[in-house]
Amino acid sequence: MSKKIKIGDNVIVRTGKDKGKTGEIFEIDRKNFKVKVRGINIVKKHRKPSQDQPGGIEQIETYLNISNVGIIDPKDKKVTRVRYKIEKKKKIRIASRSGEEIKG
């Protein structure tokens, strides 16, 4: 599954505290099978003040396991699997659910 997800894909969270929420992937850690999704899995981080930056409480997105997210079908906005189609020596990602091309 890790090779089928790319940065910029719209995904839905399948499990955890943010189950059912959708967002866009902005970072992928392929070695550990983790992704960061914009606006999902937000935690508060306490920062100590330094010379160039004041301290305070920041809200940051943390990693989710790649198996806990699913790609959204562009046609009906539900979770789908990904398959591939080769056209003119180019590999295209296709949503299994509707047959629509996944942009990204």
C-alpha positions in Angstrom: 0.0 0.0 0.0 2.9 2.4 0.7 3.8 2.7 -3.0 0.2 3.5 -4.0 -0.1 6.6 -1.8 1.5 9.9 -2.9 1.9 13.3 -1.4 -1.1 15.4 -2.3 -3.6 12.5 -2.2 -6.9 13.0 -0.4 -7.4 10.3 2.2 -9.9 9.3 4.9 -8.8 8.1 8.4 -10.1 4.5 9.1 -9.3 4.1 12.8 -8.4 6.1 15.8 -9.6 9.4 17.4 -9.9 11.1 14.0 -11.9 8.2 12.4 -14.0 9.5 9.4 -12.1 12.7 8.9 -10.5 13.5 5.6 -7.4 15.4 4.7 -4.4 15.8 2.3 -1.1 13.9 2.7 1.8 16.3 3.0 4.6 14.0 4.3 5.4 10.3 3.9 7.9 8.1 5.7 8.1 5.1 3.5 10.7 3.3 5.7 8.4 3.2 8.7 5.1 3.1 6.8 3.8 6.4 8.3 2.1 9.5 6.8 1.2 12.9 8.0 -2.2 14.3 7.0 -3.0 18.0 7.1 -5.4 18.7 10.0 -5.4 15.1 11.4 -3.8 13.6 14.5 -3.0 17.0 16.0 -1.1 17.0 19.4 0.0 19.9 21.6 3.8 20.4 21.9 5.2 22.5 24.7 8.2 24.5 23.5 10.9 26.1 25.7 11.7 29.7 24.8 15.0 30.4 23.0 16.8 33.5 21.9 15.2 33.7 18.5 11.8 32.2 19.3 9.3 32.7 22.2 8.1 29.6 24.1 4.5 28.4 24.2 2.2 25.6 23.2 2.2 24.6 19.5 -0.3 22.3 17.8 1.4 20.0 15.3 0.3 17.0 13.1 2.0 13.7 14.0 2.4 10.5 12.0 -0.3 8.0 11.3 0.3 4.4 10.2 -0.2 4.1 6.5 -2.6 1.2 7.0 -5.0 3.5 8.9 -5.7 5.7 6.0 -7.5 5.0 2.7 -7.5 6.9 -0.6 -10.8 8.6 -1.4 -12.5 7.8 -4.7 -12.7 11.1 -6.7 -16.2 10.2 -8.0 -18.2 9.1 -4.9 -15.9 10.3 -2.1 -15.6 6.8 -0.4 -12.6 4.7 0.3 -11.2 2.8 -2.6 -8.3 0.5 -3.5 -5.8 1.5 -6.2 -5.0 -0.3 -9.4 -2.8 0.6 -12.3 -3.3 1.1 -16.0 -0.5 1.6 -18.6 -1.2 4.0 -21.4 1.4 5.2 -23.9 4.3 3.9 -21.7 2.9 5.8 -18.7 1.6 4.2 -15.5 -1.7 5.7 -14.3 -3.4 5.2 -10.9 -7.0 4.1 -11.2 -9.6 3.9 -8.4 -10.9 0.4 -8.3 -14.4 1.5 -7.1 -15.3 3.7 -10.0 -12.6 3.4 -12.6 -11.7 7.1 -12.4 -8.1 8.3 -12.6 -6.5 9.5 -9.3 -4.7 12.8 -9.8 -1.5 13.3 -8.0 
